[in-house]
Amino acid sequence: MRLTHLCLIIILAFLSCAVRQNLAALEPDAEFERAMSFYNARKYNQAIEAFQRILFYHASSEYVDDAQYWLGRTYLEQKQYDQAIIEFDYLIKNFPNSTQQEDAFFFQAKAYLHNAPSYEKDLTELDKAVRLFDEFLTRFPNSEYTDSVRAEILIARDRLAKKELENGKLYAKLNDLDAALLYFRYVINNYSETPSASEAKYRSAEIYEKKGQDEQALELYKELLQDAIWQDRAAQCISDLGKGS
């Protein structure tokens, strides 16, 4: 049994060496083609090794910035967001004339967005993602990614708004209605385009009702009649307020 086990180890070691020999550095064009074939086949570990070989062995070739970009994309596919951010950042800073600048900027911002924790935790990286997306729109005003960037900004800003919204809901549960209103107003005033703003309006209207400020509540409910998610509840609240008057 021991002899068989030893033979198996030797065979595996031989096969491993054979694979390494097959993956020896090629000419830059062939190396890049091989790396992309690994990427497209979702063999991401092999793709990383192949892109890195271009960076190490062909650092002066025309493929180096492309390899740097696709290295970042590969880490992004693996959800290794911290490393993806590093790779994109290196390309942005060290290859300012690369044709991959626009894409690198876009996907670096996406990596920050994906790497950000849920709204209950520190949102520093989410803030960073929003700033990068805003900067992207300034740098690349005619980009094919413009619509996608705006959609990503909305997602990120709604996550930021949700943190403030949840703070307001917490104070409402504690019956500190004035503090709750402060948070809800902040969401409405600073994140007016987000879904959280609509909920903040509804929660504010509920508080105004509790405080006997029916006019303020009615105004907010009427604004929600144009919101597909909240319009039915708002209409019912308007009807109930009418019955009570």
N, C-alpha and C positions, 0 to 999 in steps of 0.2 A: 504493500500500500504506500509506504514511504517513497519507494522508488518511482511508483506511478505518479505520486504527487509532485516529486522533484522534476520528473519529465514534463509534467504539465506546466510547471512554472517556467521551465527553460523554453518551452514552445511559445508560451504567452509573451515572454520577454523578447524572443526572436521576432514574433509578429509585431510587437510594439516598436521595435527598432525598424522593422520594414516599413511600418506606417510612417515613422518619423523621416525615414529616408525618402519616401514618396512625397512628403510634404516639405522637402528642402526648398529653400528660396528659389523662385523662378525669376525670369525677367519681369520688370514692373507691370507690363501690360498683361502678361499671362497670370501673374500673381493677383492682380486686381480682378481679372475675370474669374479666377478660382474663388477669390474671397466673396464676390457677388453671387456666385453659384451656391456657396454655402449659405449666404444670407437668404437668398430666395427659397432655399430648401429648408429654412428655419433651423439650420445646423449652426446655432449662434456661437457656441464655443469655438468651433472650427473657424467660423467667420472672423471672430475676434483675433485669433492667432494669425490668420492670413492678413488681415488689415494691419496688424502690428508688425508683421514681417516687412510690409511695404514701408512703414515708418522707420523701421530699424535699418533695413538693407537698401532702401531706395529713397532716402530722405530728400534727394535733390531731383527726383523724377517729377514728371507732370501729374502723377497720380497721388502725390502725397496729401494734398488737401482733400481730394475725394475720399481717400482712405481714412483720413481723420474724421470727416463728416460721417461716413458710414459706420465707423467705429462707434460714434455717439449714437447713431440710430440703432445699432445692434444692442448696445446696453439699454437703450430705451425699450426695445422689444422684450428684453429680459426683465424689465421693471427694476433695473438697477439705476434708479433715477439720479442718485448722487454722482455716480461715475459718468452717466450720460451728460449731466450738467458740466462736469469738468472737461469732457472731451469737446463738447460744443463750444465752451468758453475758450479753450485753447485755439480752436479754429478761428473764432471771431477775432481774437486778439492778435494772432500770429499770421493770419492769411487774409488781410483786409481786402485784397483784390480777387479773392476766390469767388467763383461763380456759385459756390455753396453758401455764401454769407447769409442770404435771405432765408434759406431753408434751415440753416443752423440756428439762426436767431429765433425762428418760429418754434422749432422743436425743443430748443433750450427752455423757452417759456413754458411749453407744454410739460416738460420734465419737472419744472418747479411746481406747476399746478398739480400734477399727479403725485408729487412727493409731499405736498402739503397735508398735514393731518386733518382730521375732522374738525368742525367748527368749535368743539368743546375745548380744544387745545390751542397752543400757540400758533398764530396764523402769520408768522413772519414770512414764510416761504410763499404763502398765498398772496400777500402784499407784493412780494417780489415778482410773482408771476403777472399780476395786474400791471405793475410798472413796466415790465418787459413787453407785454402785449401793447400797451399804450405807446411805448417807444417804437415798437415795430410799425405801427400805423403811421408814425411820423417819418420813419426811415424809408418805408416801402409803401407809399400811398397808393400805388397802382398794382399791388401784389395780388396774385391769384388766391392768396390765403386771407384776404381782407374779411370776407364773410365769416370764415372759420374763426379768425381772431376775435371778431366782435362777439361771436357766439361763446367763445371761451371766456372772454371778459365778463359776459353776463353770468356765466356759471360761477366764475370766481367771485364776482361781486355779490352774488346771491348768497354764497357761502359766508362771506364777510358779514352781510346783512343778517343772516340767520343767527349769528352769535349774539348780536345786539337784540334781535327779536326774542331769543330764548331768555336773555337777561330780563327783558320786559315781562315775559310770561311768568318768570319766577317771582318777580315783585308783585305781580297781579295775584298769584297764589298766596303770597304772604299778606295780601290785602293792603299793600303799600301802593295805592292807586296812582298817586302823583309821580312816584318814582317810575312806575310802569309806563305811564304816559310819556315821560321824558325819553325812555328808550324807544318807544314806538314812534314818537315824533322824529327821533334821530334817523330811524330807518326810512320813514316816509320822505324826509327832506334830503337824505344823502344817498339813498338807494332806490329812488323812485321808479326806476325801470325794471326792478327785480320782482319776482313773485312774492318775496318776503314783504315788500312794501304793501301789497294788497292785504296780506294777513295782518300787518301792523295797523292798517286802517280799520279792519274789522274788529280787532282787539281793542283799539282806541274807542271805537263807537260803543262797544259793550261797556267800557268803563264810564264813558260819558252818560250812558243810560243809568248806571248805578249811582252816579253823582247827581242825577236829576237834570242833566244838561242835554235835554232831548234835541234841541236845535243842532248842536254840534254833532250829536250822534246821527241825526237824520242826514246831515250834509255828507258825512262819510259813507253812510249806507248808499246814498244816491250815486256817489262816485263809483261804488262797487257794482252797480247795475251793468256796467260795461265790461266787467270781468267775468269770463266764462266759468271760472271756478267758484267765485263767491256770489254771483248774481242771484241765485235762488235763495241763499240764506239772507242776503241783503234785502231782497224783495219781501221775504217773510217778516224780517225785522221792521221794515217800513210799514207793513200792514199792521203789525202788532202795535207800533207806536201810534198809528192812526186810530186804532180802536181805543187806545188808552187816553186819547186827548179829548 
